[in-house]
Amino acid sequence: MRPKIKITITDRRGKICPMAMHCAFPYIDILRYGGTIPGQEKGKAEFCCSDAGTIMVFEAEIVEKKKDERDKADKA
């Protein structure tokens, strides 16, 4: 079962653009499949939108399941 990923805007100089999710996809995929980003905290990835007119910084992180949710998943 793949983990849930939470994306947070950590810095913003403009409005969100569709390109942001295009930039986010590789980082989310790496986290979902258990990988790590060199130089970044395990389970997290900080990245920026490639649109220079927008300049938005994001953090993607794995959302840990609560114990009762893990128990239900193990029983299923």
N, C-alpha and C positions, 0 to 999 in steps of 0.2 A: 504494500500500500504506500503510495507516494505521500510525502508530507504536504501540508498546506503552506503557502507562501504569502507573507504579508508585505505589501509595498508601501513605503512611507516617503512623502516628499520632505527632504531635509533642508533644502534651500531653493528659493525661487526668485527669478528676476523677470518672469513673464508668464503668460498663460500656457496651460498644458496643451501639447500638440499631439497628433496621432503618431508622430515619429517616436515619442517616448516609449510606447509599448514595443515598438520594433527594436529599440535599443535594449529594453528590459529582457526580451525573450531569451537570449543566450545565458544571461545570469540566472534567470529563473530555472531554466533547464539544468544548468550545472548543479544548483542547490537541490532540485527535485530528485536528481539521481545520485546524490550523496557526494558530489564533488566539492572542492574548495577553490577559492580564488586566491592566487598567490598574493601575499602581503595583506590579506584581509582576515578578519576574525572568522573562525569556523561557524558555518551556518548563516553567514551574512555576506552580502555583496553590495558595495556602494558604486553607483554608476551615474552618468550624466547623459541627458538628452543631447543628441548631436546637432540640434538646431541652435545655432549661435544667437539667433534673435530671441530665443526663449530662455535658455540657460536654466535648466531645472536639474537638481541633484536628487537622487532617489537612494533609498536603502531597501533592499529586499532581504527578508529573513525568514527562516523556517519557523513556523508556529508549532511549538511543542504541544502534543496532545496531553490532556489531563489524564490522570490515572484511571478514572472510571471509563473514559473513552477508549483507552488502551485495552482495558479488561474486556470491553464489549467486542472490540476488533479481534482480540485473541480467541474469543469464544466462537466467533462467526466462522 
